[in-house]
Amino acid sequence: MRRSVALLSVGAGAFAIGASLAQGASPPRRAVPTTSGSPAEACSSLIAQNGKNAFPNATTVISSAVYREAAPAANGTPAHAAHCEVLGTINSRVSTVDGQSYAIKFHMRLPVASAWNGRFFFEGGGGYNGRLSEAFGPLGGRQPDDGLSLGFAVVSTDSGHDNKTNNNPDAGGPLSFGGDPQARSDFFYNSYGEVTRVGKALVRLYYGRGANKSYFVGCSEGGREGLLMSQRFYDEYDGIIAGDPVFRSIYWSYASIRNAQVLTDLAKKEGLVSGDAEAPLNKTFSDLDIDVVAKAVLKACDGLDGLEDGLVGNPQACTDEKIYPRLDEITCSGAKNDTCLTHDQIKALKDIEAPVLNARGEEISAGNVLDPGMAGDSDKGLNAAWHTTMLGVFGAPPGNPAAVSGKLSMVEEAVPMLWITPPRPVAASERLKYVLNYDYSRADPDAARDYPASGIFTEAPGLYAPADSTDLTGFKSRGGKMIVYHGVGDPSVPYTETAKWYARMNARMAASGFVRLFLVPGMNHCTGGPATDRFDLLTPLVNWVEKGTPPDQITAEASEPSFFHVAHRSRPLCPYPQWPHYLGDRDVNEASSFVCRQN
């Protein structure tokens, strides 16, 4: 059963952030580089620092430093100002464990001195990383701005492994790096500290001084990295944005395993598979079935915020007691059709939504939230994000990778390669069977006991992989500020995990003075869905860090307002546990018609 998230008294968006630092936050004084010559010469001279102990880690090698002229947007590359583009590596090596070549790669873009705003920006990763981003510092796929265009010096990393070269199909595929202890540590925490220090060194070399302020921005895995920075590298960052964080991925694996087992049983009951054949989990529900569920949840909870507007503005009140009677109403009384679900389908949904318990009745993972963001109709068609993430693409044929859910495919590789010490590679053809036979009833809610250190793996994954510490004393003491956000309709990571962490941390630390959580009703993983999923978090974060002005609410717009059959919609995002209250007799599609309050 879904647990109601505790309401504590606290003060006052691929992700969806759009920054406009021209308003509100004043940039620091412009810097002048000490390197003589043209911007191109200053850039290329960075390579000459190799071997001169110019970097905190002596293994650092600058492989490329190229001056880029300002250019308009083209071929998917955003418009950018003139800058110095730097590529490099840290700790290049050949593993003595698996014989693979590894390196912590980084990618940095440094605006010319006249355009630099005096700030450092670390761009978070995604998935299990393993690739270098373009390092423009994206602030949301639907926004025109990025960190570089706003004048930040931007750096990113592949976290110490390469998905193309460190890829053994029978040893975890792109997660085969889990066979090397150092590569594991680099991915989970070490690479981010190393690249932060090298990036800051490059700033000093290029501009002749260090950055005034440092910011980290990420969503999903990047959200986990953001929380990690506040806990492990808190001296390095003044401001952090952490979206939809996969910060308890070990525990999240248990929920995915449980869900795969529930859906396999459902597939058998529906006659989709017999014997030991692989069940087509993507066929257990159609996209229309999920839309029926989403509409039932909306009917149950839309008015709980005082206004029926196609959004569940008060998700904390949308509990099982409200939802389950509506699910019962959509149970087919006769033959299955597109307007109802079978009794077995309803039971499976309730099982998937419930927390994962071990044999002792202890909760080891939150369940998956039922929310209107599971589906929704827009001018672009039916939102299938929940179906694709949880079940796979409905129309994909058996054996097609799209027929396997995104969550399940990641878990199939992660459990044997990242969580178990030492790793136990499972052939690609056996991974689903491995998951379906996995006995999570023996799991321990303390991952450090469940996943201990072993042999050459001297660090317990249960200790260093999660970023769920509630002790942020160091970050708070240095004056750091953090904004955490989470889509309530996120099918990848339930928002309740983040809300529970925030509640525990708030009880310990009086969080609202330095960390605020903003829930985004209806939003899918980092962006999208029937939601006001387009918002600027960077400007309010900079204002909080540099002017001491905390964000009491953040205006968000719907990137696809046709979900609500309107041309425009905006809403305030409220600091948890507040939610938007309609002021009455005003335009229901304008954020100014609402105020953030707590019951």
C-alpha positions in Angstrom: 0.0 0.0 0.0 1.2 3.5 -0.7 2.3 5.3 2.4 1.2 8.9 2.8 4.4 11.0 2.9 4.8 12.8 6.2 3.9 16.5 6.1 6.7 18.4 8.0 6.7 22.1 8.7 9.3 23.6 6.3 9.8 27.1 5.1 7.6 29.1 2.9 12.5 19.6 -15.6 15.5 15.0 -19.9 15.3 17.9 -17.5 13.3 21.1 -17.8 15.2 24.1 -16.6 15.5 27.3 -18.4 17.8 30.1 -17.0 17.7 33.8 -17.6 20.4 35.2 -15.5 20.0 38.6 -17.1 17.2 39.0 -14.6 17.7 38.8 -10.8 21.2 37.3 -10.4 24.1 39.7 -11.1 27.2 38.2 -12.6 30.5 38.6 -10.8 33.2 40.9 -12.1 34.6 40.0 -15.5 37.9 38.2 -15.5 41.0 39.0 -17.5 43.3 36.1 -18.4 47.0 36.4 -17.5 47.9 34.4 -20.6 49.2 36.7 -23.3 48.2 36.5 -27.0 44.8 36.0 -28.7 42.0 33.9 -27.3 43.1 31.1 -29.7 46.6 31.2 -28.5 45.5 31.3 -24.8 43.4 28.2 -25.5 46.1 26.2 -27.3 48.6 27.0 -24.7 46.7 24.8 -22.2 48.2 21.7 -23.8 51.7 23.0 -22.8 50.7 22.5 -19.2 50.9 18.7 -19.6 53.7 17.3 -17.4 54.2 20.5 -15.5 52.3 19.6 -12.3 49.6 22.1 -13.2 46.8 19.9 -12.2 45.8 18.4 -8.8 46.0 14.9 -10.3 49.4 14.3 -11.9 48.0 11.8 -14.4 45.9 14.5 -16.1 46.6 14.9 -19.8 45.1 17.6 -22.0 44.6 15.9 -25.4 43.0 18.8 -27.2 42.5 22.5 -26.6 40.8 24.3 -29.6 39.4 27.8 -29.9 35.8 27.9 -31.3 34.4 31.0 -32.9 30.9 32.0 -32.0 28.4 30.1 -34.2 24.6 29.9 -34.7 22.7 26.7 -34.0 23.2 24.0 -36.6 22.8 20.2 -36.9 21.6 19.8 -33.3 24.4 21.9 -31.8 23.2 24.9 -29.9 24.2 28.4 -30.8 27.3 29.3 -28.8 29.6 32.2 -28.0 33.4 32.1 -28.7 35.1 29.7 -26.3 38.0 27.3 -25.7 37.0 23.6 -26.0 39.2 21.3 -23.9 39.3 17.5 -23.9 41.4 15.4 -21.6 41.9 12.3 -19.5 42.7 11.4 -15.9 44.3 8.2 -14.8 44.5 6.4 -18.1 45.3 2.7 -17.4 44.9 -0.9 -18.4 43.1 -2.9 -15.8 45.0 -5.8 -14.2 41.6 -7.3 -13.4 39.8 -7.5 -16.7 42.4 -6.3 -19.2 40.3 -3.4 -20.4 41.6 0.2 -20.9 40.1 2.8 -18.7 40.3 6.6 -18.2 38.3 9.4 -16.6 37.6 11.5 -19.6 36.4 15.1 -19.3 35.1 17.8 -21.7 35.2 21.5 -20.9 34.1 24.7 -22.6 35.6 28.0 -21.4 34.0 31.2 -22.6 36.4 33.9 -23.7 37.3 36.2 -20.8 35.0 39.0 -21.9 32.0 36.6 -21.8 32.8 34.6 -18.7 30.4 35.3 -15.8 33.0 34.2 -13.2 31.2 30.9 -12.4 32.0 27.2 -12.7 29.4 24.7 -13.9 29.5 20.9 -13.7 27.1 19.2 -16.0 25.7 15.9 -14.5 25.5 12.6 -16.4 22.7 10.2 -17.2 22.0 6.5 -17.2 25.2 4.7 -16.2 27.2 7.4 -17.9 30.0 6.0 -20.1 30.0 8.8 -22.7 31.2 12.4 -22.9 28.5 14.9 -23.4 28.9 18.0 -25.5 29.5 20.0 -22.3 27.4 23.0 -23.3 25.7 22.8 -19.9 22.1 22.0 -21.0 19.4 23.5 -18.9 16.5 21.6 -20.5 15.7 20.2 -23.9 12.9 22.7 -24.4 14.8 25.8 -23.4 17.0 28.0 -25.6 19.6 28.7 -23.0 22.5 26.6 -21.7 25.3 27.1 -19.3 27.9 28.2 -21.9 25.6 30.7 -23.5 25.0 32.2 -20.0 28.7 32.6 -19.5 29.5 29.6 -17.3 32.7 27.6 -17.7 31.2 24.1 -18.2 32.7 20.7 -17.6 31.4 17.1 -17.9 32.7 13.6 -17.6 32.1 10.1 -18.8 32.7 9.0 -15.1 35.7 6.7 -16.0 34.4 4.2 -18.5 33.4 4.1 -22.2 30.2 2.4 -23.2 31.7 1.6 -26.6 35.0 0.1 -25.7 34.3 -1.1 -22.2 31.5 -3.4 -23.4 31.5 -7.2 -23.0 28.1 -8.6 -24.1 28.4 -11.6 -21.8 29.6 -9.6 -18.8 27.1 -6.9 -18.4 27.4 -5.2 -21.8 28.1 -1.5 -21.1 28.2 -2.3 -17.4 31.1 -4.7 -17.8 33.2 -1.9 -16.1 31.7 -3.3 -12.9 34.3 -6.1 -13.1 37.1 -3.6 -12.2 37.0 -2.2 -8.6 38.5 1.2 -9.6 36.1 1.7 -12.5 33.2 1.0 -10.1 34.5 3.6 -7.6 35.1 6.1 -10.4 31.5 5.7 -11.6 29.9 5.9 -8.2 31.9 8.8 -6.7 35.6 9.3 -7.5 35.5 10.7 -11.0 33.3 13.6 -10.1 35.7 14.9 -7.5 38.7 14.4 -9.8 37.0 16.3 -12.7 35.8 19.0 -10.4 39.3 19.7 -9.3 40.8 19.5 -12.8 38.0 21.8 -14.2 38.7 24.4 -11.5 42.4 24.2 -12.3 41.7 24.9 -16.0 39.6 27.9 -15.0 42.6 29.3 -13.0 45.0 28.6 -15.9 42.8 30.1 -18.6 41.4 33.2 -16.7 44.3 33.8 -14.3 42.0 33.3 -11.2 39.5 30.9 -9.8 35.8 31.0 -10.2 33.8 33.1 -7.7 31.1 30.5 -7.4 30.6 26.9 -8.4 27.4 25.1 -9.4 26.4 21.5 -10.2 23.3 20.8 -12.3 22.0 17.3 -13.1 18.9 15.1 -13.4 18.4 11.3 -13.1 21.9 9.9 -12.6 23.0 13.5 -12.7 20.5 14.1 -9.8 22.2 11.3 -7.8 25.6 13.0 -8.6 24.1 16.3 -7.3 23.2 14.8 -4.0 26.6 13.0 -3.9 28.3 16.4 -4.3 26.4 17.8 -1.3 27.5 14.8 0.8 31.0 13.8 -0.3 32.4 16.9 -2.1 30.5 19.6 -0.3 33.6 21.9 -0.1 33.5 22.2 -3.9 30.0 23.6 -4.6 28.1 26.6 -3.6 24.9 25.6 -5.4 23.4 22.3 -6.6 20.4 21.4 -8.7 19.4 17.7 -8.3 16.5 16.4 -10.4 14.6 13.1 -10.2 17.7 11.6 -8.4 18.5 7.9 -8.8 20.1 8.1 -5.4 18.9 4.7 -4.1 19.5 2.7 -7.2 20.4 -0.5 -5.3 17.0 -0.5 -3.7 15.3 0.6 -6.9 16.7 -2.6 -8.4 14.6 -4.6 -6.0 11.4 -2.9 -7.1 12.2 -3.5 -10.8 12.9 -7.2 -10.0 9.6 -7.5 -8.1 7.7 -5.8 -10.9 9.2 -8.1 -13.5 8.1 -11.1 -11.5 4.5 -9.7 -11.0 4.2 -8.9 -14.7 5.5 -12.3 -15.7 2.8 -13.9 -13.6 0.2 -11.6 -15.2 1.4 -12.6 -18.7 0.9 -16.2 -17.8 -2.6 -15.5 -16.5 -3.4 -13.6 -19.7 -2.3 -16.6 -21.8 0.5 -14.6 -23.4 3.1 -17.3 -22.6 3.2 -20.9 -21.4 5.8 -23.0 -19.8 9.3 -21.5 -19.4 9.1 -19.3 -22.5 10.1 -15.7 -22.0 7.0 -13.6 -21.2 6.2 -10.6 -23.4 5.8 -8.1 -20.5 5.2 -5.3 -22.9 1.9 -6.9 -23.9 0.5 -7.2 -20.4 -1.1 -3.7 -20.7 -1.8 -1.7 -23.8 -1.1 2.0 -24.0 -4.8 2.6 -23.9 -5.0 0.4 -20.7 -2.5 2.7 -19.0 -4.5 5.8 -20.2 -7.6 4.3 -18.5 -5.6 4.0 -15.3 -4.3 7.6 -15.5 -7.8 8.9 -16.0 -9.1 6.9 -13.0 -6.3 8.4 -10.8 -7.1 11.9 -12.1 -10.8 11.4 -11.3 -9.8 10.3 -7.8 -7.4 13.1 -7.0 -7.8 16.0 -9.3 -10.0 18.0 -6.9 -7.9 17.4 -3.8 -6.2 20.8 -4.3 -9.5 22.6 -4.5 -9.6 22.8 -8.3 -10.4 20.2 -11.0 -8.0 21.3 -13.7 -6.3 18.1 -15.1 -3.5 18.3 -12.5 -3.2 16.6 -9.1 -1.7 19.7 -7.4 -1.7 18.0 -4.0 0.0 14.6 -4.6 0.6 13.9 -0.9 -3.2 13.6 -0.5 -3.6 11.2 -3.4 -3.3 8.0 -1.4 -4.5 4.4 -1.9 -7.7 5.2 -0.1 -8.6 7.7 -2.8 -7.2 5.7 -5.8 -8.3 2.1 -5.2 -12.1 2.6 -5.3 -11.6 4.3 -8.7 -9.5 1.3 -9.9 -12.3 -1.0 -8.8 -14.7 1.0 -10.9 -12.7 0.4 -14.1 -12.5 -3.4 -13.5 -14.2 -5.2 -16.4 -17.6 -6.6 -15.5 -17.7 -8.6 -18.8 -15.3 -9.1 -21.6 -12.1 -7.1 -21.7 -12.2 -3.9 -23.8 -10.3 -0.6 -24.1 -12.4 1.1 -21.4 -11.7 -1.4 -18.6 -9.0 -3.6 -17.1 -9.3 -7.2 -15.9 -9.2 -8.2 -12.3 -5.7 -9.6 -12.8 -4.5 -6.4 -14.3 -5.8 -4.3 -11.4 -4.2 -6.6 -8.9 -0.9 -6.4 -10.8 -1.0 -2.6 -10.7 -1.7 -2.6 -6.9 1.2 -5.1 -6.4 3.5 -2.8 -8.5 2.5 0.2 -6.5 3.1 -1.4 -3.1 6.4 -1.0 -1.3 8.8 -4.0 -1.7 9.0 -5.9 1.5 11.4 -8.7 2.5 10.4 -11.9 4.3 10.5 -10.1 7.7 8.0 -7.4 6.5 10.7 -4.7 6.3 10.4 -2.2 3.5 13.4 -2.3 1.2 12.1 -0.1 -1.6 9.2 2.2 -2.4 6.6 1.1 -4.9 5.7 2.8 -8.1 3.4 5.7 -8.0 0.1 5.7 -9.9 -0.4 9.2 -11.3 -2.1 10.9 -14.2 1.3 11.4 -15.6 1.3 7.7 -16.5 -0.4 8.7 -19.8 -2.4 11.6 -21.1 -3.6 12.8 -24.6 -2.0 15.7 -26.4 -2.0 17.0 -29.9 1.1 14.9 -30.4 -0.7 11.7 -29.4 -0.8 9.4 -26.3 1.9 9.8 -23.7 3.5 6.4 -23.5 6.4 7.2 -21.2 5.2 5.0 -18.3 4.5 2.0 -20.6 7.9 2.3 -22.3 9.8 2.7 -19.1 7.9 0.1 -17.1 6.9 -2.5 -19.7 8.6 -1.7 -23.0 7.1 -0.6 -26.3 3.7 -2.2 -26.7 4.0 -2.8 -30.4 7.5 -4.2 -30.4 7.8 -7.8 -31.5 9.3 -10.5 -29.2 13.1 -10.4 -29.2 13.2 -6.7 -30.1 15.1 -4.6 -27.5 12.2 -2.2 -27.4 10.0 -5.0 -26.0 12.0 -4.9 -22.8 11.3 -2.1 -20.3 14.0 0.5 -19.8 14.1 -0.1 -16.1 14.3 -3.9 -16.4 17.1 -3.8 -19.0 19.3 -1.7 -16.7 18.6 -3.9 -13.7 19.4 -7.1 -15.6 22.9 -5.8 -16.1 23.4 -3.8 -12.9 22.5 -6.4 -10.2 25.2 -9.0 -11.2 27.8 -6.4 -12.3 27.5 -3.5 -9.9 25.8 -4.6 -6.7 27.3 -8.0 -6.1 30.9 -8.4 -4.8 32.6 -9.9 -6.6 30.5 -9.5 -9.7 28.9 -12.5 -11.3 28.6 -12.0 -15.0 25.4 -13.3 -16.6 25.2 -14.0 -20.3 22.9 -11.7 -22.2 20.5 -14.5 -23.1 20.2 -15.5 -19.4 19.6 -12.0 -17.8 15.9 -12.0 -17.7 15.8 -15.5 -16.2 18.3 -14.3 -13.6 16.0 -11.5 -12.6 12.8 -13.6 -12.6 14.5 -16.1 -10.2 16.1 -13.5 -7.9 14.9 -13.9 -4.3 14.5 -10.4 -3.0 12.7 -11.7 0.1 16.1 -12.2 1.7 17.2 -8.6 1.0 18.3 -6.4 3.9 17.0 -2.8 4.2 20.6 -1.9 5.1 22.4 -2.3 1.7 25.8 -2.2 3.4 24.9 -5.6 4.9 23.2 -6.9 1.8 26.1 -5.9 -0.5 29.3 -6.2 1.6 32.9 -5.8 0.5 34.6 -8.9 -0.8 38.1 -9.8 -2.1 39.6 -7.2 -4.3 36.4 -5.2 -4.0 37.3 -3.6 -0.8 34.5 -1.1 -0.8 30.9 -2.2 -0.1 28.6 -1.1 -2.9 25.9 -0.6 -0.2 28.0 2.1 1.4 29.4 4.0 -1.6 26.7 3.6 -4.3 23.7 5.3 -2.6 23.6 9.0 -2.1 20.9 8.9 0.5 22.7 10.3 3.6 20.7 12.7 5.6 23.8 14.3 7.2 24.6 17.4 5.1 26.4 19.2 7.9 29.4 20.1 5.8 27.4 21.5 2.9 25.2 23.5 5.2 28.1 24.8 7.2 29.9 26.2 4.1 26.7 28.0 3.1 25.8 25.7 0.3 22.3 25.8 -1.2 20.5 23.0 -3.1 17.3 22.7 -5.1 15.9 19.2 -5.5 13.0 18.6 -7.9 11.1 15.5 -8.9 8.3 14.6 -11.3 5.3 13.1 -9.5 4.6 11.1 -12.7 8.2 9.8 -13.0 8.0 6.0 -13.9 11.7 5.5 -13.5 12.2 6.7 -9.9 9.2 7.2 -7.6 9.0 10.7 -6.2 8.1 9.2 -2.8 11.7 8.0 -2.4 12.9 11.6 -2.7 10.1 13.0 -0.5 10.9 10.4 2.3 14.6 11.3 2.1 13.8 15.0 2.3 11.5 14.4 5.3 14.2 12.5 7.1 16.9 15.0 6.2 14.6 17.9 7.2 13.9 16.4 10.6 17.6 16.2 11.2 18.9 19.4 9.6 16.1 22.0 9.4 16.4 21.7 5.6 14.4 24.7 4.3 17.3 27.1 5.1 19.6 25.4 2.6 17.7 22.6 0.7 14.3 22.9 -0.9 12.3 20.2 -2.7 9.9 21.0 -5.5 7.5 18.3 -6.7 6.2 18.7 -10.3 2.7 17.1 -10.7 2.3 14.9 -13.7 5.9 15.3 -14.9 7.6 12.2 -16.2 11.3 11.4 -15.7 13.0 14.8 -15.7 10.6 16.3 -18.3 7.5 15.7 -20.3 4.0 14.4 -19.6 0.8 16.3 -18.7 2.6 18.7 -16.5 4.0 22.2 -16.1 7.4 20.8 -16.9 9.3 23.9 -18.2 10.9 26.0 -15.5 14.0 27.9 -14.5 15.8 26.7 -11.4 19.2 28.1 -12.1 18.3 31.8 -11.7 16.6 31.2 -8.3 19.5 29.0 -7.2 22.1 31.7 -8.1 19.9 34.3 -6.3 19.8 32.1 -3.2 23.5 31.5 -3.2 24.7 35.0 -4.1 21.9 37.2 -2.7 20.5 35.1 0.1 17.0 35.1 -1.5 15.4 31.6 -1.0 13.0 30.4 -3.7 9.5 30.5 -2.1 7.9 29.4 -5.4 9.0 28.8 -9.0 6.8 29.5 -12.0 6.5 26.6 -14.4 4.9 26.3 -17.8 3.5 23.4 -19.7 5.7 22.6 -22.7 2.7 20.8 -24.2 -0.4 22.6 -23.0 -2.6 20.6 -25.3 -2.6 17.9 -22.6 -5.0 20.2 -20.9 -6.8 21.4 -24.1 -5.5 24.9 -23.6 -3.1 27.2 -25.5 -1.1 28.0 -22.4 -0.8 26.9 -18.8 1.5 27.9 -15.9 1.5 27.0 -12.3 3.7 27.7 -9.3 5.9 24.9 -8.1 5.8 25.0 -4.3 8.5 24.0 -1.8 7.5 20.7 -0.2 5.2 20.1 1.5 3.3 23.1 0.3 1.1 22.9 -2.8 -0.6 25.5 -5.0 -4.0 26.8 -3.7 -6.3 28.5 -6.2 -7.3 32.0 -5.3 -10.7 31.8 -7.1 -12.4 33.9 -9.8 -9.2 34.1 -11.8 -7.6 32.6 -14.9 -7.0 28.9 -13.9 -4.2 28.7 -16.5 -2.0 31.4 -14.9 0.4 30.8 -12.1 -0.5 34.2 -10.6 -3.9 32.8 -9.7 -2.4 30.4 -7.2 -0.5 30.7 -3.9 1.7 28.2 -2.2 0.3 27.1 1.1 0.4 24.1 3.5 -2.7 22.6 5.1 
